[in-house]
């Protein structure tokens, strides 16, 4: 147990030395096909309002985070990529050389105002969450290995074999 804790501390210190900035970013929309076979010029880069809506009287924040991630994984990208949704005000480290989509989406909280969440869609990568865990702060879908409570490695999805 102490070896695992020591390893986590060392990894955290190494990652902190590389200091990932979590400053607010402008929303970025990279084109990504919603459905297979649909020409890219006809695909919307916007996420539907019914997914982004923070209907506080009907859905909790953790459910909203899960709904956003599930939509991106199942419907928007058809399970072809890994998906991470993380509260963008947290301190975290994210690394991937194969990002397909990167957006900032705001959750409207009556007490805390607009809370920025980062939606990332990518082939492979890693994330370390230095902030609070829990589904109100982050969730992910895809092919991954979780290391403890705050570190996740994502693996490339296997490519479909064309006949």
CORRAMO-V60674 format. One record per residue. N is the residue number from 1. PHI is phi in whole degrees, -180 to 180 (999 if undefined). NEAR is the number of other C-alpha atoms within 10 Angstrom. D_CENTER is the distance of its C-alpha to the mean C-alpha in Angstrom with 1 decimal. Layout:
N,PHI,NEAR,D_CENTER
N,PHI,NEAR,D_CENTER
//
This chain:
1,999,6,28.8
2,-69,7,29.8
3,-66,8,28.9
4,-63,11,25.4
5,-64,11,25.2
6,-63,11,26.8
7,-63,12,24.5
8,-63,16,21.4
9,-64,12,23.3
10,-63,12,24.2
11,-61,14,20.7
12,-60,18,19.6
13,-66,12,22.6
14,-63,11,22.1
15,-67,16,18.6
16,-64,14,19.9
17,-66,9,22.7
18,-89,10,20.3
19,27,12,18.9
20,-89,13,15.5
21,-79,10,16.0
22,-113,13,13.8
23,-61,10,16.2
24,-61,10,15.5
25,-117,11,14.8
26,-73,8,16.1
27,-59,12,13.9
28,-118,11,13.7
29,-122,14,14.2
30,-103,13,14.7
31,-66,15,16.7
32,-150,16,15.4
33,-69,19,17.6
34,-76,19,17.0
35,-135,13,19.8
36,-65,10,21.7
37,85,7,25.0
38,-88,10,24.2
39,-58,10,25.2
40,-59,14,22.5
41,-67,10,24.6
42,-101,9,24.5
43,-95,13,20.8
44,-77,14,19.3
45,-92,18,16.4
46,-89,10,16.0
47,-92,14,14.2
48,-57,10,17.1
49,-60,8,18.3
50,-67,9,18.6
51,-86,16,14.9
52,-79,16,14.2
53,-60,15,17.4
54,-99,21,17.5
55,-77,15,20.6
56,-59,13,21.2
57,-76,6,24.4
58,-115,8,22.9
59,-142,12,19.4
60,-79,13,18.1
61,-61,17,15.1
62,-64,14,13.5
63,-69,14,14.5
64,-63,21,13.0
65,-61,26,9.4
66,-64,19,10.2
67,-62,16,11.9
68,-62,22,9.2
69,-66,26,7.0
70,-64,22,10.5
71,-61,17,11.7
72,-62,26,9.3
73,-74,21,10.1
74,-82,16,13.7
75,-92,12,15.2
76,-72,19,13.6
77,-118,21,13.3
78,53,14,15.6
79,73,17,13.9
80,-81,19,14.5
81,-133,25,11.1
82,-83,26,8.3
83,-132,29,5.0
84,-131,25,1.8
85,-119,27,2.7
86,-139,24,5.2
87,-62,27,8.8
88,-75,21,9.7
89,-86,15,13.2
90,-73,18,12.6
91,-86,17,13.8
92,-154,22,11.5
93,-119,19,11.8
94,-131,17,9.5
95,-139,13,11.7
96,-161,14,11.7
97,-100,9,14.6
98,-136,13,13.5
99,-78,17,10.8
100,-97,18,11.6
101,-152,18,9.8
102,-144,18,8.5
103,-135,21,9.3
104,-107,21,10.1
105,-126,20,11.0
106,-101,17,13.4
107,-97,21,14.3
108,-90,17,18.1
109,-106,13,19.5
110,-61,9,23.3
111,-90,6,23.8
112,-107,8,21.1
113,80,10,20.8
114,-80,13,17.8
115,-106,14,14.6
116,-80,19,12.0
117,-121,22,8.3
118,-101,19,6.0
119,-103,24,4.4
120,-120,22,4.3
121,-124,27,6.7
122,-159,22,9.0
123,-76,20,12.0
124,-145,21,12.0
125,165,18,11.1
126,-147,16,10.8
127,-140,18,9.3
128,-127,19,11.8
129,-97,20,11.4
130,-88,15,14.8
131,-97,14,14.6
132,-70,15,15.1
133,-89,15,13.4
134,91,11,13.5
135,-69,17,11.7
136,-76,17,12.4
137,-110,19,10.2
138,-164,23,7.2
139,-159,21,6.7
140,-152,22,5.9
141,-132,19,8.3
142,131,22,10.6
143,-103,18,13.1
144,-144,17,12.5
145,-123,12,14.9
146,-96,12,14.4
147,-113,12,16.8
148,74,10,17.9
149,-96,11,15.9
150,-128,17,13.6
151,-128,19,13.1
152,-138,18,11.4
153,-111,16,12.5
154,-103,23,11.2
155,-109,17,14.2
156,-61,16,15.0
157,-73,16,15.8
158,-68,10,19.6
159,-73,7,21.0
160,-69,7,23.2
161,-87,5,26.8
162,-85,4,28.8
163,-94,3,32.4
//
